[in-house]
Amino acid sequence: MGIDHTNCCENCAFVKAGLCKTDSGCPNYVESWWLEADGVTPKMIKDCAPKRMIFMQQVEVHRMQAVQAALEQTRNECIMLQAELKNCLQQSIAYMEEQRTKSIKNISPKLNLIEQKE
């Protein structure tokens, strides 16, 4: 998306009202330098400041919506990761408990044999 002029030219309300002779004499008229999409070529933009502000505000609103969507996606992925980690931890605890039980069962007969020999 390139940046275009937003100045009013002959449609400027200040010019029509006779407050200034041309749109470049309007108090809302602003000239600024921007870079073309190639990032190298400079371009002078003639703007009506209130119009440019509305356009820039729209750009920022869309950016914030994209940031919010990305944050929500990250949150959802974190919730899924947390659930997977919790499941893995529960399986590990169950496995360790099972191994402990097997170990106790293996030790008990050996202790009985030792007690019988004494």
Phi and psi restraints in degrees (range 20) as a CNS / XPLOR table:
assign (resid 1 and name C) (resid 2 and name N)
       (resid 2 and name CA) (resid 2 and name C) 1.0 -90.0 20.0 2
assign (resid 2 and name N) (resid 2 and name CA)
       (resid 2 and name C) (resid 3 and name N) 1.0 162.9 20.0 2
assign (resid 2 and name C) (resid 3 and name N)
       (resid 3 and name CA) (resid 3 and name C) 1.0 -94.7 20.0 2
assign (resid 3 and name N) (resid 3 and name CA)
       (resid 3 and name C) (resid 4 and name N) 1.0 127.3 20.0 2
assign (resid 3 and name C) (resid 4 and name N)
       (resid 4 and name CA) (resid 4 and name C) 1.0 -113.4 20.0 2
assign (resid 4 and name N) (resid 4 and name CA)
       (resid 4 and name C) (resid 5 and name N) 1.0 164.5 20.0 2
assign (resid 4 and name C) (resid 5 and name N)
       (resid 5 and name CA) (resid 5 and name C) 1.0 -66.2 20.0 2
assign (resid 5 and name N) (resid 5 and name CA)
       (resid 5 and name C) (resid 6 and name N) 1.0 142.6 20.0 2
assign (resid 5 and name C) (resid 6 and name N)
       (resid 6 and name CA) (resid 6 and name C) 1.0 -119.3 20.0 2
assign (resid 6 and name N) (resid 6 and name CA)
       (resid 6 and name C) (resid 7 and name N) 1.0 7.1 20.0 2
assign (resid 6 and name C) (resid 7 and name N)
       (resid 7 and name CA) (resid 7 and name C) 1.0 -65.4 20.0 2
assign (resid 7 and name N) (resid 7 and name CA)
       (resid 7 and name C) (resid 8 and name N) 1.0 154.6 20.0 2
assign (resid 7 and name C) (resid 8 and name N)
       (resid 8 and name CA) (resid 8 and name C) 1.0 -86.0 20.0 2
assign (resid 8 and name N) (resid 8 and name CA)
       (resid 8 and name C) (resid 9 and name N) 1.0 -16.8 20.0 2
assign (resid 8 and name C) (resid 9 and name N)
       (resid 9 and name CA) (resid 9 and name C) 1.0 54.9 20.0 2
assign (resid 9 and name N) (resid 9 and name CA)
       (resid 9 and name C) (resid 10 and name N) 1.0 -127.1 20.0 2
assign (resid 9 and name C) (resid 10 and name N)
       (resid 10 and name CA) (resid 10 and name C) 1.0 -75.5 20.0 2
assign (resid 10 and name N) (resid 10 and name CA)
       (resid 10 and name C) (resid 11 and name N) 1.0 -8.9 20.0 2
assign (resid 10 and name C) (resid 11 and name N)
       (resid 11 and name CA) (resid 11 and name C) 1.0 -89.1 20.0 2
assign (resid 11 and name N) (resid 11 and name CA)
       (resid 11 and name C) (resid 12 and name N) 1.0 2.7 20.0 2
assign (resid 11 and name C) (resid 12 and name N)
       (resid 12 and name CA) (resid 12 and name C) 1.0 -62.6 20.0 2
assign (resid 12 and name N) (resid 12 and name CA)
       (resid 12 and name C) (resid 13 and name N) 1.0 128.0 20.0 2
assign (resid 12 and name C) (resid 13 and name N)
       (resid 13 and name CA) (resid 13 and name C) 1.0 -62.9 20.0 2
assign (resid 13 and name N) (resid 13 and name CA)
       (resid 13 and name C) (resid 14 and name N) 1.0 -32.7 20.0 2
assign (resid 13 and name C) (resid 14 and name N)
       (resid 14 and name CA) (resid 14 and name C) 1.0 -69.6 20.0 2
assign (resid 14 and name N) (resid 14 and name CA)
       (resid 14 and name C) (resid 15 and name N) 1.0 -37.3 20.0 2
assign (resid 14 and name C) (resid 15 and name N)
       (resid 15 and name CA) (resid 15 and name C) 1.0 -68.6 20.0 2
assign (resid 15 and name N) (resid 15 and name CA)
       (resid 15 and name C) (resid 16 and name N) 1.0 -45.2 20.0 2
assign (resid 15 and name C) (resid 16 and name N)
       (resid 16 and name CA) (resid 16 and name C) 1.0 -61.4 20.0 2
assign (resid 16 and name N) (resid 16 and name CA)
       (resid 16 and name C) (resid 17 and name N) 1.0 -34.7 20.0 2
assign (resid 16 and name C) (resid 17 and name N)
       (resid 17 and name CA) (resid 17 and name C) 1.0 -79.5 20.0 2
assign (resid 17 and name N) (resid 17 and name CA)
       (resid 17 and name C) (resid 18 and name N) 1.0 -7.7 20.0 2
assign (resid 17 and name C) (resid 18 and name N)
       (resid 18 and name CA) (resid 18 and name C) 1.0 82.4 20.0 2
assign (resid 18 and name N) (resid 18 and name CA)
       (resid 18 and name C) (resid 19 and name N) 1.0 13.2 20.0 2
assign (resid 18 and name C) (resid 19 and name N)
       (resid 19 and name CA) (resid 19 and name C) 1.0 -78.5 20.0 2
assign (resid 19 and name N) (resid 19 and name CA)
       (resid 19 and name C) (resid 20 and name N) 1.0 -20.6 20.0 2
assign (resid 19 and name C) (resid 20 and name N)
       (resid 20 and name CA) (resid 20 and name C) 1.0 -150.4 20.0 2
assign (resid 20 and name N) (resid 20 and name CA)
       (resid 20 and name C) (resid 21 and name N) 1.0 159.7 20.0 2
assign (resid 20 and name C) (resid 21 and name N)
       (resid 21 and name CA) (resid 21 and name C) 1.0 -83.3 20.0 2
assign (resid 21 and name N) (resid 21 and name CA)
       (resid 21 and name C) (resid 22 and name N) 1.0 -36.3 20.0 2
assign (resid 21 and name C) (resid 22 and name N)
       (resid 22 and name CA) (resid 22 and name C) 1.0 -134.2 20.0 2
assign (resid 22 and name N) (resid 22 and name CA)
       (resid 22 and name C) (resid 23 and name N) 1.0 166.5 20.0 2
assign (resid 22 and name C) (resid 23 and name N)
       (resid 23 and name CA) (resid 23 and name C) 1.0 -65.8 20.0 2
assign (resid 23 and name N) (resid 23 and name CA)
       (resid 23 and name C) (resid 24 and name N) 1.0 -25.6 20.0 2
assign (resid 23 and name C) (resid 24 and name N)
       (resid 24 and name CA) (resid 24 and name C) 1.0 -72.3 20.0 2
assign (resid 24 and name N) (resid 24 and name CA)
       (resid 24 and name C) (resid 25 and name N) 1.0 -13.8 20.0 2
assign (resid 24 and name C) (resid 25 and name N)
       (resid 25 and name CA) (resid 25 and name C) 1.0 -92.0 20.0 2
assign (resid 25 and name N) (resid 25 and name CA)
       (resid 25 and name C) (resid 26 and name N) 1.0 -3.5 20.0 2
assign (resid 25 and name C) (resid 26 and name N)
       (resid 26 and name CA) (resid 26 and name C) 1.0 -69.7 20.0 2
assign (resid 26 and name N) (resid 26 and name CA)
       (resid 26 and name C) (resid 27 and name N) 1.0 141.1 20.0 2
assign (resid 26 and name C) (resid 27 and name N)
       (resid 27 and name CA) (resid 27 and name C) 1.0 -63.9 20.0 2
assign (resid 27 and name N) (resid 27 and name CA)
       (resid 27 and name C) (resid 28 and name N) 1.0 -19.1 20.0 2
assign (resid 27 and name C) (resid 28 and name N)
       (resid 28 and name CA) (resid 28 and name C) 1.0 -91.3 20.0 2
assign (resid 28 and name N) (resid 28 and name CA)
       (resid 28 and name C) (resid 29 and name N) 1.0 -3.2 20.0 2
assign (resid 28 and name C) (resid 29 and name N)
       (resid 29 and name CA) (resid 29 and name C) 1.0 -77.5 20.0 2
assign (resid 29 and name N) (resid 29 and name CA)
       (resid 29 and name C) (resid 30 and name N) 1.0 130.9 20.0 2
assign (resid 29 and name C) (resid 30 and name N)
       (resid 30 and name CA) (resid 30 and name C) 1.0 -138.3 20.0 2
assign (resid 30 and name N) (resid 30 and name CA)
       (resid 30 and name C) (resid 31 and name N) 1.0 136.4 20.0 2
assign (resid 30 and name C) (resid 31 and name N)
       (resid 31 and name CA) (resid 31 and name C) 1.0 -111.0 20.0 2
assign (resid 31 and name N) (resid 31 and name CA)
       (resid 31 and name C) (resid 32 and name N) 1.0 135.1 20.0 2
assign (resid 31 and name C) (resid 32 and name N)
       (resid 32 and name CA) (resid 32 and name C) 1.0 -143.7 20.0 2
assign (resid 32 and name N) (resid 32 and name CA)
       (resid 32 and name C) (resid 33 and name N) 1.0 157.0 20.0 2
assign (resid 32 and name C) (resid 33 and name N)
       (resid 33 and name CA) (resid 33 and name C) 1.0 -103.7 20.0 2
assign (resid 33 and name N) (resid 33 and name CA)
       (resid 33 and name C) (resid 34 and name N) 1.0 133.7 20.0 2
assign (resid 33 and name C) (resid 34 and name N)
       (resid 34 and name CA) (resid 34 and name C) 1.0 -130.6 20.0 2
assign (resid 34 and name N) (resid 34 and name CA)
       (resid 34 and name C) (resid 35 and name N) 1.0 165.0 20.0 2
assign (resid 34 and name C) (resid 35 and name N)
       (resid 35 and name CA) (resid 35 and name C) 1.0 -100.0 20.0 2
assign (resid 35 and name N) (resid 35 and name CA)
       (resid 35 and name C) (resid 36 and name N) 1.0 141.2 20.0 2
assign (resid 35 and name C) (resid 36 and name N)
       (resid 36 and name CA) (resid 36 and name C) 1.0 -64.8 20.0 2
assign (resid 36 and name N) (resid 36 and name CA)
       (resid 36 and name C) (resid 37 and name N) 1.0 174.4 20.0 2
assign (resid 36 and name C) (resid 37 and name N)
       (resid 37 and name CA) (resid 37 and name C) 1.0 -59.2 20.0 2
assign (resid 37 and name N) (resid 37 and name CA)
       (resid 37 and name C) (resid 38 and name N) 1.0 -25.8 20.0 2
assign (resid 37 and name C) (resid 38 and name N)
       (resid 38 and name CA) (resid 38 and name C) 1.0 -71.8 20.0 2
assign (resid 38 and name N) (resid 38 and name CA)
       (resid 38 and name C) (resid 39 and name N) 1.0 -12.0 20.0 2
assign (resid 38 and name C) (resid 39 and name N)
       (resid 39 and name CA) (resid 39 and name C) 1.0 78.4 20.0 2
assign (resid 39 and name N) (resid 39 and name CA)
       (resid 39 and name C) (resid 40 and name N) 1.0 4.6 20.0 2
assign (resid 39 and name C) (resid 40 and name N)
       (resid 40 and name CA) (resid 40 and name C) 1.0 -122.2 20.0 2
assign (resid 40 and name N) (resid 40 and name CA)
       (resid 40 and name C) (resid 41 and name N) 1.0 -44.5 20.0 2
assign (resid 40 and name C) (resid 41 and name N)
       (resid 41 and name CA) (resid 41 and name C) 1.0 -78.3 20.0 2
assign (resid 41 and name N) (resid 41 and name CA)
       (resid 41 and name C) (resid 42 and name N) 1.0 120.0 20.0 2
assign (resid 41 and name C) (resid 42 and name N)
       (resid 42 and name CA) (resid 42 and name C) 1.0 -76.9 20.0 2
assign (resid 42 and name N) (resid 42 and name CA)
       (resid 42 and name C) (resid 43 and name N) 1.0 149.8 20.0 2
assign (resid 42 and name C) (resid 43 and name N)
       (resid 43 and name CA) (resid 43 and name C) 1.0 -141.6 20.0 2
assign (resid 43 and name N) (resid 43 and name CA)
       (resid 43 and name C) (resid 44 and name N) 1.0 129.9 20.0 2
assign (resid 43 and name C) (resid 44 and name N)
       (resid 44 and name CA) (resid 44 and name C) 1.0 -87.1 20.0 2
assign (resid 44 and name N) (resid 44 and name CA)
       (resid 44 and name C) (resid 45 and name N) 1.0 130.0 20.0 2
assign (resid 44 and name C) (resid 45 and name N)
       (resid 45 and name CA) (resid 45 and name C) 1.0 -112.5 20.0 2
assign (resid 45 and name N) (resid 45 and name CA)
       (resid 45 and name C) (resid 46 and name N) 1.0 132.3 20.0 2
assign (resid 45 and name C) (resid 46 and name N)
       (resid 46 and name CA) (resid 46 and name C) 1.0 -103.2 20.0 2
assign (resid 46 and name N) (resid 46 and name CA)
       (resid 46 and name C) (resid 47 and name N) 1.0 120.4 20.0 2
assign (resid 46 and name C) (resid 47 and name N)
       (resid 47 and name CA) (resid 47 and name C) 1.0 -125.2 20.0 2
assign (resid 47 and name N) (resid 47 and name CA)
       (resid 47 and name C) (resid 48 and name N) 1.0 152.4 20.0 2
assign (resid 47 and name C) (resid 48 and name N)
       (resid 48 and name CA) (resid 48 and name C) 1.0 -95.4 20.0 2
assign (resid 48 and name N) (resid 48 and name CA)
       (resid 48 and name C) (resid 49 and name N) 1.0 114.9 20.0 2
assign (resid 48 and name C) (resid 49 and name N)
       (resid 49 and name CA) (resid 49 and name C) 1.0 -53.3 20.0 2
assign (resid 49 and name N) (resid 49 and name CA)
       (resid 49 and name C) (resid 50 and name N) 1.0 -45.1 20.0 2
assign (resid 49 and name C) (resid 50 and name N)
       (resid 50 and name CA) (resid 50 and name C) 1.0 -61.9 20.0 2
assign (resid 50 and name N) (resid 50 and name CA)
       (resid 50 and name C) (resid 51 and name N) 1.0 -39.4 20.0 2
assign (resid 50 and name C) (resid 51 and name N)
       (resid 51 and name CA) (resid 51 and name C) 1.0 -65.3 20.0 2
assign (resid 51 and name N) (resid 51 and name CA)
       (resid 51 and name C) (resid 52 and name N) 1.0 -45.7 20.0 2
assign (resid 51 and name C) (resid 52 and name N)
       (resid 52 and name CA) (resid 52 and name C) 1.0 -62.1 20.0 2
assign (resid 52 and name N) (resid 52 and name CA)
       (resid 52 and name C) (resid 53 and name N) 1.0 -39.2 20.0 2
assign (resid 52 and name C) (resid 53 and name N)
       (resid 53 and name CA) (resid 53 and name C) 1.0 -62.5 20.0 2
assign (resid 53 and name N) (resid 53 and name CA)
       (resid 53 and name C) (resid 54 and name N) 1.0 -39.3 20.0 2
assign (resid 53 and name C) (resid 54 and name N)
       (resid 54 and name CA) (resid 54 and name C) 1.0 -65.1 20.0 2
assign (resid 54 and name N) (resid 54 and name CA)
       (resid 54 and name C) (resid 55 and name N) 1.0 -43.7 20.0 2
assign (resid 54 and name C) (resid 55 and name N)
       (resid 55 and name CA) (resid 55 and name C) 1.0 -62.6 20.0 2
assign (resid 55 and name N) (resid 55 and name CA)
       (resid 55 and name C) (resid 56 and name N) 1.0 -44.1 20.0 2
assign (resid 55 and name C) (resid 56 and name N)
       (resid 56 and name CA) (resid 56 and name C) 1.0 -66.7 20.0 2
assign (resid 56 and name N) (resid 56 and name CA)
       (resid 56 and name C) (resid 57 and name N) 1.0 -35.4 20.0 2
assign (resid 56 and name C) (resid 57 and name N)
       (resid 57 and name CA) (resid 57 and name C) 1.0 -64.2 20.0 2
assign (resid 57 and name N) (resid 57 and name CA)
       (resid 57 and name C) (resid 58 and name N) 1.0 -40.4 20.0 2
assign (resid 57 and name C) (resid 58 and name N)
       (resid 58 and name CA) (resid 58 and name C) 1.0 -62.3 20.0 2
assign (resid 58 and name N) (resid 58 and name CA)
       (resid 58 and name C) (resid 59 and name N) 1.0 -41.7 20.0 2
assign (resid 58 and name C) (resid 59 and name N)
       (resid 59 and name CA) (resid 59 and name C) 1.0 -60.4 20.0 2
assign (resid 59 and name N) (resid 59 and name CA)
       (resid 59 and name C) (resid 60 and name N) 1.0 -45.7 20.0 2
assign (resid 59 and name C) (resid 60 and name N)
       (resid 60 and name CA) (resid 60 and name C) 1.0 -65.8 20.0 2
assign (resid 60 and name N) (resid 60 and name CA)
       (resid 60 and name C) (resid 61 and name N) 1.0 -37.4 20.0 2
assign (resid 60 and name C) (resid 61 and name N)
       (resid 61 and name CA) (resid 61 and name C) 1.0 -62.0 20.0 2
assign (resid 61 and name N) (resid 61 and name CA)
       (resid 61 and name C) (resid 62 and name N) 1.0 -44.8 20.0 2
assign (resid 61 and name C) (resid 62 and name N)
       (resid 62 and name CA) (resid 62 and name C) 1.0 -64.7 20.0 2
assign (resid 62 and name N) (resid 62 and name CA)
       (resid 62 and name C) (resid 63 and name N) 1.0 -37.8 20.0 2
assign (resid 62 and name C) (resid 63 and name N)
       (resid 63 and name CA) (resid 63 and name C) 1.0 -63.6 20.0 2
assign (resid 63 and name N) (resid 63 and name CA)
       (resid 63 and name C) (resid 64 and name N) 1.0 -43.9 20.0 2
assign (resid 63 and name C) (resid 64 and name N)
       (resid 64 and name CA) (resid 64 and name C) 1.0 -64.7 20.0 2
assign (resid 64 and name N) (resid 64 and name CA)
       (resid 64 and name C) (resid 65 and name N) 1.0 -37.1 20.0 2
assign (resid 64 and name C) (resid 65 and name N)
       (resid 65 and name CA) (resid 65 and name C) 1.0 -64.4 20.0 2
assign (resid 65 and name N) (resid 65 and name CA)
       (resid 65 and name C) (resid 66 and name N) 1.0 -38.9 20.0 2
assign (resid 65 and name C) (resid 66 and name N)
       (resid 66 and name CA) (resid 66 and name C) 1.0 -65.8 20.0 2
assign (resid 66 and name N) (resid 66 and name CA)
       (resid 66 and name C) (resid 67 and name N) 1.0 -40.7 20.0 2
assign (resid 66 and name C) (resid 67 and name N)
       (resid 67 and name CA) (resid 67 and name C) 1.0 -63.6 20.0 2
assign (resid 67 and name N) (resid 67 and name CA)
       (resid 67 and name C) (resid 68 and name N) 1.0 -43.8 20.0 2
assign (resid 67 and name C) (resid 68 and name N)
       (resid 68 and name CA) (resid 68 and name C) 1.0 -62.1 20.0 2
assign (resid 68 and name N) (resid 68 and name CA)
       (resid 68 and name C) (resid 69 and name N) 1.0 -42.9 20.0 2
assign (resid 68 and name C) (resid 69 and name N)
       (resid 69 and name CA) (resid 69 and name C) 1.0 -62.7 20.0 2
assign (resid 69 and name N) (resid 69 and name CA)
       (resid 69 and name C) (resid 70 and name N) 1.0 -40.9 20.0 2
assign (resid 69 and name C) (resid 70 and name N)
       (resid 70 and name CA) (resid 70 and name C) 1.0 -64.7 20.0 2
assign (resid 70 and name N) (resid 70 and name CA)
       (resid 70 and name C) (resid 71 and name N) 1.0 -40.7 20.0 2
assign (resid 70 and name C) (resid 71 and name N)
       (resid 71 and name CA) (resid 71 and name C) 1.0 -64.4 20.0 2
assign (resid 71 and name N) (resid 71 and name CA)
       (resid 71 and name C) (resid 72 and name N) 1.0 -40.8 20.0 2
assign (resid 71 and name C) (resid 72 and name N)
       (resid 72 and name CA) (resid 72 and name C) 1.0 -64.9 20.0 2
assign (resid 72 and name N) (resid 72 and name CA)
       (resid 72 and name C) (resid 73 and name N) 1.0 -39.9 20.0 2
assign (resid 72 and name C) (resid 73 and name N)
       (resid 73 and name CA) (resid 73 and name C) 1.0 -64.3 20.0 2
assign (resid 73 and name N) (resid 73 and name CA)
       (resid 73 and name C) (resid 74 and name N) 1.0 -42.7 20.0 2
assign (resid 73 and name C) (resid 74 and name N)
       (resid 74 and name CA) (resid 74 and name C) 1.0 -63.2 20.0 2
assign (resid 74 and name N) (resid 74 and name CA)
       (resid 74 and name C) (resid 75 and name N) 1.0 -42.0 20.0 2
assign (resid 74 and name C) (resid 75 and name N)
       (resid 75 and name CA) (resid 75 and name C) 1.0 -60.0 20.0 2
assign (resid 75 and name N) (resid 75 and name CA)
       (resid 75 and name C) (resid 76 and name N) 1.0 -45.7 20.0 2
assign (resid 75 and name C) (resid 76 and name N)
       (resid 76 and name CA) (resid 76 and name C) 1.0 -62.9 20.0 2
assign (resid 76 and name N) (resid 76 and name CA)
       (resid 76 and name C) (resid 77 and name N) 1.0 -40.5 20.0 2
assign (resid 76 and name C) (resid 77 and name N)
       (resid 77 and name CA) (resid 77 and name C) 1.0 -65.7 20.0 2
assign (resid 77 and name N) (resid 77 and name CA)
       (resid 77 and name C) (resid 78 and name N) 1.0 -38.1 20.0 2
assign (resid 77 and name C) (resid 78 and name N)
       (resid 78 and name CA) (resid 78 and name C) 1.0 -65.1 20.0 2
assign (resid 78 and name N) (resid 78 and name CA)
       (resid 78 and name C) (resid 79 and name N) 1.0 -38.4 20.0 2
assign (resid 78 and name C) (resid 79 and name N)
       (resid 79 and name CA) (resid 79 and name C) 1.0 -64.0 20.0 2
assign (resid 79 and name N) (resid 79 and name CA)
       (resid 79 and name C) (resid 80 and name N) 1.0 -43.0 20.0 2
assign (resid 79 and name C) (resid 80 and name N)
       (resid 80 and name CA) (resid 80 and name C) 1.0 -64.9 20.0 2
assign (resid 80 and name N) (resid 80 and name CA)
       (resid 80 and name C) (resid 81 and name N) 1.0 -41.4 20.0 2
assign (resid 80 and name C) (resid 81 and name N)
       (resid 81 and name CA) (resid 81 and name C) 1.0 -62.8 20.0 2
assign (resid 81 and name N) (resid 81 and name CA)
       (resid 81 and name C) (resid 82 and name N) 1.0 -42.6 20.0 2
assign (resid 81 and name C) (resid 82 and name N)
       (resid 82 and name CA) (resid 82 and name C) 1.0 -60.3 20.0 2
assign (resid 82 and name N) (resid 82 and name CA)
       (resid 82 and name C) (resid 83 and name N) 1.0 -42.8 20.0 2
assign (resid 82 and name C) (resid 83 and name N)
       (resid 83 and name CA) (resid 83 and name C) 1.0 -63.9 20.0 2
assign (resid 83 and name N) (resid 83 and name CA)
       (resid 83 and name C) (resid 84 and name N) 1.0 -41.8 20.0 2
assign (resid 83 and name C) (resid 84 and name N)
       (resid 84 and name CA) (resid 84 and name C) 1.0 -64.8 20.0 2
assign (resid 84 and name N) (resid 84 and name CA)
       (resid 84 and name C) (resid 85 and name N) 1.0 -43.2 20.0 2
assign (resid 84 and name C) (resid 85 and name N)
       (resid 85 and name CA) (resid 85 and name C) 1.0 -64.1 20.0 2
assign (resid 85 and name N) (resid 85 and name CA)
       (resid 85 and name C) (resid 86 and name N) 1.0 -40.2 20.0 2
assign (resid 85 and name C) (resid 86 and name N)
       (resid 86 and name CA) (resid 86 and name C) 1.0 -63.5 20.0 2
assign (resid 86 and name N) (resid 86 and name CA)
       (resid 86 and name C) (resid 87 and name N) 1.0 -43.0 20.0 2
assign (resid 86 and name C) (resid 87 and name N)
       (resid 87 and name CA) (resid 87 and name C) 1.0 -62.1 20.0 2
assign (resid 87 and name N) (resid 87 and name CA)
       (resid 87 and name C) (resid 88 and name N) 1.0 -44.3 20.0 2
assign (resid 87 and name C) (resid 88 and name N)
       (resid 88 and name CA) (resid 88 and name C) 1.0 -61.6 20.0 2
assign (resid 88 and name N) (resid 88 and name CA)
       (resid 88 and name C) (resid 89 and name N) 1.0 -42.9 20.0 2
assign (resid 88 and name C) (resid 89 and name N)
       (resid 89 and name CA) (resid 89 and name C) 1.0 -64.1 20.0 2
assign (resid 89 and name N) (resid 89 and name CA)
       (resid 89 and name C) (resid 90 and name N) 1.0 -42.5 20.0 2
assign (resid 89 and name C) (resid 90 and name N)
       (resid 90 and name CA) (resid 90 and name C) 1.0 -64.1 20.0 2
assign (resid 90 and name N) (resid 90 and name CA)
       (resid 90 and name C) (resid 91 and name N) 1.0 -39.8 20.0 2
assign (resid 90 and name C) (resid 91 and name N)
       (resid 91 and name CA) (resid 91 and name C) 1.0 -65.1 20.0 2
assign (resid 91 and name N) (resid 91 and name CA)
       (resid 91 and name C) (resid 92 and name N) 1.0 -39.5 20.0 2
assign (resid 91 and name C) (resid 92 and name N)
       (resid 92 and name CA) (resid 92 and name C) 1.0 -64.1 20.0 2
assign (resid 92 and name N) (resid 92 and name CA)
       (resid 92 and name C) (resid 93 and name N) 1.0 -43.0 20.0 2
assign (resid 92 and name C) (resid 93 and name N)
       (resid 93 and name CA) (resid 93 and name C) 1.0 -63.1 20.0 2
assign (resid 93 and name N) (resid 93 and name CA)
       (resid 93 and name C) (resid 94 and name N) 1.0 -43.8 20.0 2
assign (resid 93 and name C) (resid 94 and name N)
       (resid 94 and name CA) (resid 94 and name C) 1.0 -63.0 20.0 2
assign (resid 94 and name N) (resid 94 and name CA)
       (resid 94 and name C) (resid 95 and name N) 1.0 -41.8 20.0 2
assign (resid 94 and name C) (resid 95 and name N)
       (resid 95 and name CA) (resid 95 and name C) 1.0 -64.3 20.0 2
assign (resid 95 and name N) (resid 95 and name CA)
       (resid 95 and name C) (resid 96 and name N) 1.0 -44.0 20.0 2
assign (resid 95 and name C) (resid 96 and name N)
       (resid 96 and name CA) (resid 96 and name C) 1.0 -64.1 20.0 2
assign (resid 96 and name N) (resid 96 and name CA)
       (resid 96 and name C) (resid 97 and name N) 1.0 -38.5 20.0 2
assign (resid 96 and name C) (resid 97 and name N)
       (resid 97 and name CA) (resid 97 and name C) 1.0 -65.8 20.0 2
assign (resid 97 and name N) (resid 97 and name CA)
       (resid 97 and name C) (resid 98 and name N) 1.0 -41.0 20.0 2
assign (resid 97 and name C) (resid 98 and name N)
       (resid 98 and name CA) (resid 98 and name C) 1.0 -62.9 20.0 2
assign (resid 98 and name N) (resid 98 and name CA)
       (resid 98 and name C) (resid 99 and name N) 1.0 -43.3 20.0 2
assign (resid 98 and name C) (resid 99 and name N)
       (resid 99 and name CA) (resid 99 and name C) 1.0 -65.4 20.0 2
assign (resid 99 and name N) (resid 99 and name CA)
       (resid 99 and name C) (resid 100 and name N) 1.0 -38.2 20.0 2
assign (resid 99 and name C) (resid 100 and name N)
       (resid 100 and name CA) (resid 100 and name C) 1.0 -64.5 20.0 2
assign (resid 100 and name N) (resid 100 and name CA)
       (resid 100 and name C) (resid 101 and name N) 1.0 -43.3 20.0 2
assign (resid 100 and name C) (resid 101 and name N)
       (resid 101 and name CA) (resid 101 and name C) 1.0 -62.4 20.0 2
assign (resid 101 and name N) (resid 101 and name CA)
       (resid 101 and name C) (resid 102 and name N) 1.0 -44.1 20.0 2
assign (resid 101 and name C) (resid 102 and name N)
       (resid 102 and name CA) (resid 102 and name C) 1.0 -61.9 20.0 2
assign (resid 102 and name N) (resid 102 and name CA)
       (resid 102 and name C) (resid 103 and name N) 1.0 -40.6 20.0 2
assign (resid 102 and name C) (resid 103 and name N)
       (resid 103 and name CA) (resid 103 and name C) 1.0 -64.1 20.0 2
assign (resid 103 and name N) (resid 103 and name CA)
       (resid 103 and name C) (resid 104 and name N) 1.0 -41.7 20.0 2
assign (resid 103 and name C) (resid 104 and name N)
       (resid 104 and name CA) (resid 104 and name C) 1.0 -65.1 20.0 2
assign (resid 104 and name N) (resid 104 and name CA)
       (resid 104 and name C) (resid 105 and name N) 1.0 -41.1 20.0 2
assign (resid 104 and name C) (resid 105 and name N)
       (resid 105 and name CA) (resid 105 and name C) 1.0 -64.7 20.0 2
assign (resid 105 and name N) (resid 105 and name CA)
       (resid 105 and name C) (resid 106 and name N) 1.0 -34.4 20.0 2
assign (resid 105 and name C) (resid 106 and name N)
       (resid 106 and name CA) (resid 106 and name C) 1.0 -73.4 20.0 2
assign (resid 106 and name N) (resid 106 and name CA)
       (resid 106 and name C) (resid 107 and name N) 1.0 -32.7 20.0 2
assign (resid 106 and name C) (resid 107 and name N)
       (resid 107 and name CA) (resid 107 and name C) 1.0 -77.8 20.0 2
assign (resid 107 and name N) (resid 107 and name CA)
       (resid 107 and name C) (resid 108 and name N) 1.0 -36.2 20.0 2
assign (resid 107 and name C) (resid 108 and name N)
       (resid 108 and name CA) (resid 108 and name C) 1.0 -55.9 20.0 2
assign (resid 108 and name N) (resid 108 and name CA)
       (resid 108 and name C) (resid 109 and name N) 1.0 -49.5 20.0 2
assign (resid 108 and name C) (resid 109 and name N)
       (resid 109 and name CA) (resid 109 and name C) 1.0 -62.1 20.0 2
assign (resid 109 and name N) (resid 109 and name CA)
       (resid 109 and name C) (resid 110 and name N) 1.0 -36.5 20.0 2
assign (resid 109 and name C) (resid 110 and name N)
       (resid 110 and name CA) (resid 110 and name C) 1.0 -66.4 20.0 2
assign (resid 110 and name N) (resid 110 and name CA)
       (resid 110 and name C) (resid 111 and name N) 1.0 -38.7 20.0 2
assign (resid 110 and name C) (resid 111 and name N)
       (resid 111 and name CA) (resid 111 and name C) 1.0 -65.6 20.0 2
assign (resid 111 and name N) (resid 111 and name CA)
       (resid 111 and name C) (resid 112 and name N) 1.0 -38.8 20.0 2
assign (resid 111 and name C) (resid 112 and name N)
       (resid 112 and name CA) (resid 112 and name C) 1.0 -62.2 20.0 2
assign (resid 112 and name N) (resid 112 and name CA)
       (resid 112 and name C) (resid 113 and name N) 1.0 -40.0 20.0 2
assign (resid 112 and name C) (resid 113 and name N)
       (resid 113 and name CA) (resid 113 and name C) 1.0 -64.8 20.0 2
assign (resid 113 and name N) (resid 113 and name CA)
       (resid 113 and name C) (resid 114 and name N) 1.0 -40.8 20.0 2
assign (resid 113 and name C) (resid 114 and name N)
       (resid 114 and name CA) (resid 114 and name C) 1.0 -64.9 20.0 2
assign (resid 114 and name N) (resid 114 and name CA)
       (resid 114 and name C) (resid 115 and name N) 1.0 -42.0 20.0 2
assign (resid 114 and name C) (resid 115 and name N)
       (resid 115 and name CA) (resid 115 and name C) 1.0 -66.4 20.0 2
assign (resid 115 and name N) (resid 115 and name CA)
       (resid 115 and name C) (resid 116 and name N) 1.0 -36.4 20.0 2
assign (resid 115 and name C) (resid 116 and name N)
       (resid 116 and name CA) (resid 116 and name C) 1.0 -69.6 20.0 2
assign (resid 116 and name N) (resid 116 and name CA)
       (resid 116 and name C) (resid 117 and name N) 1.0 -34.7 20.0 2
assign (resid 116 and name C) (resid 117 and name N)
       (resid 117 and name CA) (resid 117 and name C) 1.0 -69.8 20.0 2
assign (resid 117 and name N) (resid 117 and name CA)
       (resid 117 and name C) (resid 118 and name N) 1.0 -28.3 20.0 2
